[in-house]
Amino acid sequence: MKVTQLRTLDDAALQKQLDDLYQELFNLRFQRAAKQLSNLNRLTEVKRDIARVKTILRERQIARERSAV
């Protein structure tokens, strides 16, 4: 998912997206263990998407903390 698309989402939607990505990562790892995963690159893509979402959530948290001070 593109960063610009993620930045348009609110915090609740980002958290939902993060939960979905973790579920997908779990399923992909399970498929890899069962030797049913055909596209190994998808694991990397999902991990990077998780990192993107977590980064945006953290940026927003820092911005809220700075504005509260």
Phi and psi restraints in degrees (range 20) as a CNS / XPLOR table:
assign (resid 1 and name C) (resid 2 and name N)
       (resid 2 and name CA) (resid 2 and name C) 1.0 -76.5 20.0 2
assign (resid 2 and name N) (resid 2 and name CA)
       (resid 2 and name C) (resid 3 and name N) 1.0 148.7 20.0 2
assign (resid 2 and name C) (resid 3 and name N)
       (resid 3 and name CA) (resid 3 and name C) 1.0 -64.2 20.0 2
assign (resid 3 and name N) (resid 3 and name CA)
       (resid 3 and name C) (resid 4 and name N) 1.0 -37.8 20.0 2
assign (resid 3 and name C) (resid 4 and name N)
       (resid 4 and name CA) (resid 4 and name C) 1.0 -63.1 20.0 2
assign (resid 4 and name N) (resid 4 and name CA)
       (resid 4 and name C) (resid 5 and name N) 1.0 -35.4 20.0 2
assign (resid 4 and name C) (resid 5 and name N)
       (resid 5 and name CA) (resid 5 and name C) 1.0 -68.8 20.0 2
assign (resid 5 and name N) (resid 5 and name CA)
       (resid 5 and name C) (resid 6 and name N) 1.0 -39.7 20.0 2
assign (resid 5 and name C) (resid 6 and name N)
       (resid 6 and name CA) (resid 6 and name C) 1.0 -67.6 20.0 2
assign (resid 6 and name N) (resid 6 and name CA)
       (resid 6 and name C) (resid 7 and name N) 1.0 -37.6 20.0 2
assign (resid 6 and name C) (resid 7 and name N)
       (resid 7 and name CA) (resid 7 and name C) 1.0 -66.7 20.0 2
assign (resid 7 and name N) (resid 7 and name CA)
       (resid 7 and name C) (resid 8 and name N) 1.0 -21.5 20.0 2
assign (resid 7 and name C) (resid 8 and name N)
       (resid 8 and name CA) (resid 8 and name C) 1.0 -79.1 20.0 2
assign (resid 8 and name N) (resid 8 and name CA)
       (resid 8 and name C) (resid 9 and name N) 1.0 -15.5 20.0 2
assign (resid 8 and name C) (resid 9 and name N)
       (resid 9 and name CA) (resid 9 and name C) 1.0 -81.6 20.0 2
assign (resid 9 and name N) (resid 9 and name CA)
       (resid 9 and name C) (resid 10 and name N) 1.0 151.4 20.0 2
assign (resid 9 and name C) (resid 10 and name N)
       (resid 10 and name CA) (resid 10 and name C) 1.0 -83.0 20.0 2
assign (resid 10 and name N) (resid 10 and name CA)
       (resid 10 and name C) (resid 11 and name N) 1.0 175.7 20.0 2
assign (resid 10 and name C) (resid 11 and name N)
       (resid 11 and name CA) (resid 11 and name C) 1.0 -62.0 20.0 2
assign (resid 11 and name N) (resid 11 and name CA)
       (resid 11 and name C) (resid 12 and name N) 1.0 -39.8 20.0 2
assign (resid 11 and name C) (resid 12 and name N)
       (resid 12 and name CA) (resid 12 and name C) 1.0 -65.0 20.0 2
assign (resid 12 and name N) (resid 12 and name CA)
       (resid 12 and name C) (resid 13 and name N) 1.0 -41.3 20.0 2
assign (resid 12 and name C) (resid 13 and name N)
       (resid 13 and name CA) (resid 13 and name C) 1.0 -67.6 20.0 2
assign (resid 13 and name N) (resid 13 and name CA)
       (resid 13 and name C) (resid 14 and name N) 1.0 -37.2 20.0 2
assign (resid 13 and name C) (resid 14 and name N)
       (resid 14 and name CA) (resid 14 and name C) 1.0 -65.3 20.0 2
assign (resid 14 and name N) (resid 14 and name CA)
       (resid 14 and name C) (resid 15 and name N) 1.0 -40.4 20.0 2
assign (resid 14 and name C) (resid 15 and name N)
       (resid 15 and name CA) (resid 15 and name C) 1.0 -64.5 20.0 2
assign (resid 15 and name N) (resid 15 and name CA)
       (resid 15 and name C) (resid 16 and name N) 1.0 -39.8 20.0 2
assign (resid 15 and name C) (resid 16 and name N)
       (resid 16 and name CA) (resid 16 and name C) 1.0 -63.3 20.0 2
assign (resid 16 and name N) (resid 16 and name CA)
       (resid 16 and name C) (resid 17 and name N) 1.0 -43.5 20.0 2
assign (resid 16 and name C) (resid 17 and name N)
       (resid 17 and name CA) (resid 17 and name C) 1.0 -61.0 20.0 2
assign (resid 17 and name N) (resid 17 and name CA)
       (resid 17 and name C) (resid 18 and name N) 1.0 -41.9 20.0 2
assign (resid 17 and name C) (resid 18 and name N)
       (resid 18 and name CA) (resid 18 and name C) 1.0 -62.8 20.0 2
assign (resid 18 and name N) (resid 18 and name CA)
       (resid 18 and name C) (resid 19 and name N) 1.0 -44.1 20.0 2
assign (resid 18 and name C) (resid 19 and name N)
       (resid 19 and name CA) (resid 19 and name C) 1.0 -61.1 20.0 2
assign (resid 19 and name N) (resid 19 and name CA)
       (resid 19 and name C) (resid 20 and name N) 1.0 -42.3 20.0 2
assign (resid 19 and name C) (resid 20 and name N)
       (resid 20 and name CA) (resid 20 and name C) 1.0 -63.6 20.0 2
assign (resid 20 and name N) (resid 20 and name CA)
       (resid 20 and name C) (resid 21 and name N) 1.0 -40.3 20.0 2
assign (resid 20 and name C) (resid 21 and name N)
       (resid 21 and name CA) (resid 21 and name C) 1.0 -66.8 20.0 2
assign (resid 21 and name N) (resid 21 and name CA)
       (resid 21 and name C) (resid 22 and name N) 1.0 -39.6 20.0 2
assign (resid 21 and name C) (resid 22 and name N)
       (resid 22 and name CA) (resid 22 and name C) 1.0 -64.1 20.0 2
assign (resid 22 and name N) (resid 22 and name CA)
       (resid 22 and name C) (resid 23 and name N) 1.0 -38.1 20.0 2
assign (resid 22 and name C) (resid 23 and name N)
       (resid 23 and name CA) (resid 23 and name C) 1.0 -65.6 20.0 2
assign (resid 23 and name N) (resid 23 and name CA)
       (resid 23 and name C) (resid 24 and name N) 1.0 -41.8 20.0 2
assign (resid 23 and name C) (resid 24 and name N)
       (resid 24 and name CA) (resid 24 and name C) 1.0 -64.6 20.0 2
assign (resid 24 and name N) (resid 24 and name CA)
       (resid 24 and name C) (resid 25 and name N) 1.0 -40.6 20.0 2
assign (resid 24 and name C) (resid 25 and name N)
       (resid 25 and name CA) (resid 25 and name C) 1.0 -61.6 20.0 2
assign (resid 25 and name N) (resid 25 and name CA)
       (resid 25 and name C) (resid 26 and name N) 1.0 -42.5 20.0 2
assign (resid 25 and name C) (resid 26 and name N)
       (resid 26 and name CA) (resid 26 and name C) 1.0 -59.1 20.0 2
assign (resid 26 and name N) (resid 26 and name CA)
       (resid 26 and name C) (resid 27 and name N) 1.0 -46.5 20.0 2
assign (resid 26 and name C) (resid 27 and name N)
       (resid 27 and name CA) (resid 27 and name C) 1.0 -63.9 20.0 2
assign (resid 27 and name N) (resid 27 and name CA)
       (resid 27 and name C) (resid 28 and name N) 1.0 -40.1 20.0 2
assign (resid 27 and name C) (resid 28 and name N)
       (resid 28 and name CA) (resid 28 and name C) 1.0 -65.0 20.0 2
assign (resid 28 and name N) (resid 28 and name CA)
       (resid 28 and name C) (resid 29 and name N) 1.0 -40.7 20.0 2
assign (resid 28 and name C) (resid 29 and name N)
       (resid 29 and name CA) (resid 29 and name C) 1.0 -65.1 20.0 2
assign (resid 29 and name N) (resid 29 and name CA)
       (resid 29 and name C) (resid 30 and name N) 1.0 -38.2 20.0 2
assign (resid 29 and name C) (resid 30 and name N)
       (resid 30 and name CA) (resid 30 and name C) 1.0 -64.3 20.0 2
assign (resid 30 and name N) (resid 30 and name CA)
       (resid 30 and name C) (resid 31 and name N) 1.0 -43.7 20.0 2
assign (resid 30 and name C) (resid 31 and name N)
       (resid 31 and name CA) (resid 31 and name C) 1.0 -64.0 20.0 2
assign (resid 31 and name N) (resid 31 and name CA)
       (resid 31 and name C) (resid 32 and name N) 1.0 -38.7 20.0 2
assign (resid 31 and name C) (resid 32 and name N)
       (resid 32 and name CA) (resid 32 and name C) 1.0 -64.6 20.0 2
assign (resid 32 and name N) (resid 32 and name CA)
       (resid 32 and name C) (resid 33 and name N) 1.0 -41.0 20.0 2
assign (resid 32 and name C) (resid 33 and name N)
       (resid 33 and name CA) (resid 33 and name C) 1.0 -65.2 20.0 2
assign (resid 33 and name N) (resid 33 and name CA)
       (resid 33 and name C) (resid 34 and name N) 1.0 -32.5 20.0 2
assign (resid 33 and name C) (resid 34 and name N)
       (resid 34 and name CA) (resid 34 and name C) 1.0 -88.4 20.0 2
assign (resid 34 and name N) (resid 34 and name CA)
       (resid 34 and name C) (resid 35 and name N) 1.0 4.8 20.0 2
assign (resid 34 and name C) (resid 35 and name N)
       (resid 35 and name CA) (resid 35 and name C) 1.0 57.9 20.0 2
assign (resid 35 and name N) (resid 35 and name CA)
       (resid 35 and name C) (resid 36 and name N) 1.0 39.0 20.0 2
assign (resid 35 and name C) (resid 36 and name N)
       (resid 36 and name CA) (resid 36 and name C) 1.0 -112.3 20.0 2
assign (resid 36 and name N) (resid 36 and name CA)
       (resid 36 and name C) (resid 37 and name N) 1.0 -0.4 20.0 2
assign (resid 36 and name C) (resid 37 and name N)
       (resid 37 and name CA) (resid 37 and name C) 1.0 -86.8 20.0 2
assign (resid 37 and name N) (resid 37 and name CA)
       (resid 37 and name C) (resid 38 and name N) 1.0 120.3 20.0 2
assign (resid 37 and name C) (resid 38 and name N)
       (resid 38 and name CA) (resid 38 and name C) 1.0 -93.7 20.0 2
assign (resid 38 and name N) (resid 38 and name CA)
       (resid 38 and name C) (resid 39 and name N) 1.0 -30.3 20.0 2
assign (resid 38 and name C) (resid 39 and name N)
       (resid 39 and name CA) (resid 39 and name C) 1.0 -111.2 20.0 2
assign (resid 39 and name N) (resid 39 and name CA)
       (resid 39 and name C) (resid 40 and name N) 1.0 94.9 20.0 2
assign (resid 39 and name C) (resid 40 and name N)
       (resid 40 and name CA) (resid 40 and name C) 1.0 -70.3 20.0 2
assign (resid 40 and name N) (resid 40 and name CA)
       (resid 40 and name C) (resid 41 and name N) 1.0 -22.7 20.0 2
assign (resid 40 and name C) (resid 41 and name N)
       (resid 41 and name CA) (resid 41 and name C) 1.0 -65.8 20.0 2
assign (resid 41 and name N) (resid 41 and name CA)
       (resid 41 and name C) (resid 42 and name N) 1.0 -23.0 20.0 2
assign (resid 41 and name C) (resid 42 and name N)
       (resid 42 and name CA) (resid 42 and name C) 1.0 -63.6 20.0 2
assign (resid 42 and name N) (resid 42 and name CA)
       (resid 42 and name C) (resid 43 and name N) 1.0 -32.2 20.0 2
assign (resid 42 and name C) (resid 43 and name N)
       (resid 43 and name CA) (resid 43 and name C) 1.0 -59.0 20.0 2
assign (resid 43 and name N) (resid 43 and name CA)
       (resid 43 and name C) (resid 44 and name N) 1.0 -46.9 20.0 2
assign (resid 43 and name C) (resid 44 and name N)
       (resid 44 and name CA) (resid 44 and name C) 1.0 -64.1 20.0 2
assign (resid 44 and name N) (resid 44 and name CA)
       (resid 44 and name C) (resid 45 and name N) 1.0 -42.1 20.0 2
assign (resid 44 and name C) (resid 45 and name N)
       (resid 45 and name CA) (resid 45 and name C) 1.0 -61.9 20.0 2
assign (resid 45 and name N) (resid 45 and name CA)
       (resid 45 and name C) (resid 46 and name N) 1.0 -43.6 20.0 2
assign (resid 45 and name C) (resid 46 and name N)
       (resid 46 and name CA) (resid 46 and name C) 1.0 -66.6 20.0 2
assign (resid 46 and name N) (resid 46 and name CA)
       (resid 46 and name C) (resid 47 and name N) 1.0 -41.4 20.0 2
assign (resid 46 and name C) (resid 47 and name N)
       (resid 47 and name CA) (resid 47 and name C) 1.0 -61.8 20.0 2
assign (resid 47 and name N) (resid 47 and name CA)
       (resid 47 and name C) (resid 48 and name N) 1.0 -40.2 20.0 2
assign (resid 47 and name C) (resid 48 and name N)
       (resid 48 and name CA) (resid 48 and name C) 1.0 -68.6 20.0 2
assign (resid 48 and name N) (resid 48 and name CA)
       (resid 48 and name C) (resid 49 and name N) 1.0 -38.3 20.0 2
assign (resid 48 and name C) (resid 49 and name N)
       (resid 49 and name CA) (resid 49 and name C) 1.0 -63.3 20.0 2
assign (resid 49 and name N) (resid 49 and name CA)
       (resid 49 and name C) (resid 50 and name N) 1.0 -39.9 20.0 2
assign (resid 49 and name C) (resid 50 and name N)
       (resid 50 and name CA) (resid 50 and name C) 1.0 -60.7 20.0 2
assign (resid 50 and name N) (resid 50 and name CA)
       (resid 50 and name C) (resid 51 and name N) 1.0 -44.7 20.0 2
assign (resid 50 and name C) (resid 51 and name N)
       (resid 51 and name CA) (resid 51 and name C) 1.0 -63.1 20.0 2
assign (resid 51 and name N) (resid 51 and name CA)
       (resid 51 and name C) (resid 52 and name N) 1.0 -39.7 20.0 2
assign (resid 51 and name C) (resid 52 and name N)
       (resid 52 and name CA) (resid 52 and name C) 1.0 -62.0 20.0 2
assign (resid 52 and name N) (resid 52 and name CA)
       (resid 52 and name C) (resid 53 and name N) 1.0 -46.8 20.0 2
assign (resid 52 and name C) (resid 53 and name N)
       (resid 53 and name CA) (resid 53 and name C) 1.0 -64.7 20.0 2
assign (resid 53 and name N) (resid 53 and name CA)
       (resid 53 and name C) (resid 54 and name N) 1.0 -43.8 20.0 2
assign (resid 53 and name C) (resid 54 and name N)
       (resid 54 and name CA) (resid 54 and name C) 1.0 -64.3 20.0 2
assign (resid 54 and name N) (resid 54 and name CA)
       (resid 54 and name C) (resid 55 and name N) 1.0 -36.3 20.0 2
assign (resid 54 and name C) (resid 55 and name N)
       (resid 55 and name CA) (resid 55 and name C) 1.0 -64.4 20.0 2
assign (resid 55 and name N) (resid 55 and name CA)
       (resid 55 and name C) (resid 56 and name N) 1.0 -44.8 20.0 2
assign (resid 55 and name C) (resid 56 and name N)
       (resid 56 and name CA) (resid 56 and name C) 1.0 -64.9 20.0 2
assign (resid 56 and name N) (resid 56 and name CA)
       (resid 56 and name C) (resid 57 and name N) 1.0 -42.3 20.0 2
assign (resid 56 and name C) (resid 57 and name N)
       (resid 57 and name CA) (resid 57 and name C) 1.0 -61.6 20.0 2
assign (resid 57 and name N) (resid 57 and name CA)
       (resid 57 and name C) (resid 58 and name N) 1.0 -41.3 20.0 2
assign (resid 57 and name C) (resid 58 and name N)
       (resid 58 and name CA) (resid 58 and name C) 1.0 -67.6 20.0 2
assign (resid 58 and name N) (resid 58 and name CA)
       (resid 58 and name C) (resid 59 and name N) 1.0 -40.3 20.0 2
assign (resid 58 and name C) (resid 59 and name N)
       (resid 59 and name CA) (resid 59 and name C) 1.0 -59.2 20.0 2
assign (resid 59 and name N) (resid 59 and name CA)
       (resid 59 and name C) (resid 60 and name N) 1.0 -43.0 20.0 2
assign (resid 59 and name C) (resid 60 and name N)
       (resid 60 and name CA) (resid 60 and name C) 1.0 -67.1 20.0 2
assign (resid 60 and name N) (resid 60 and name CA)
       (resid 60 and name C) (resid 61 and name N) 1.0 -37.6 20.0 2
assign (resid 60 and name C) (resid 61 and name N)
       (resid 61 and name CA) (resid 61 and name C) 1.0 -64.0 20.0 2
assign (resid 61 and name N) (resid 61 and name CA)
       (resid 61 and name C) (resid 62 and name N) 1.0 -43.5 20.0 2
assign (resid 61 and name C) (resid 62 and name N)
       (resid 62 and name CA) (resid 62 and name C) 1.0 -64.0 20.0 2
assign (resid 62 and name N) (resid 62 and name CA)
       (resid 62 and name C) (resid 63 and name N) 1.0 -41.0 20.0 2
assign (resid 62 and name C) (resid 63 and name N)
       (resid 63 and name CA) (resid 63 and name C) 1.0 -63.6 20.0 2
assign (resid 63 and name N) (resid 63 and name CA)
       (resid 63 and name C) (resid 64 and name N) 1.0 -40.1 20.0 2
assign (resid 63 and name C) (resid 64 and name N)
       (resid 64 and name CA) (resid 64 and name C) 1.0 -65.6 20.0 2
assign (resid 64 and name N) (resid 64 and name CA)
       (resid 64 and name C) (resid 65 and name N) 1.0 -40.6 20.0 2
assign (resid 64 and name C) (resid 65 and name N)
       (resid 65 and name CA) (resid 65 and name C) 1.0 -64.9 20.0 2
assign (resid 65 and name N) (resid 65 and name CA)
       (resid 65 and name C) (resid 66 and name N) 1.0 -39.0 20.0 2
assign (resid 65 and name C) (resid 66 and name N)
       (resid 66 and name CA) (resid 66 and name C) 1.0 -69.8 20.0 2
assign (resid 66 and name N) (resid 66 and name CA)
       (resid 66 and name C) (resid 67 and name N) 1.0 -35.9 20.0 2
assign (resid 66 and name C) (resid 67 and name N)
       (resid 67 and name CA) (resid 67 and name C) 1.0 -75.3 20.0 2
assign (resid 67 and name N) (resid 67 and name CA)
       (resid 67 and name C) (resid 68 and name N) 1.0 -22.7 20.0 2
assign (resid 67 and name C) (resid 68 and name N)
       (resid 68 and name CA) (resid 68 and name C) 1.0 -78.2 20.0 2
assign (resid 68 and name N) (resid 68 and name CA)
       (resid 68 and name C) (resid 69 and name N) 1.0 -21.3 20.0 2
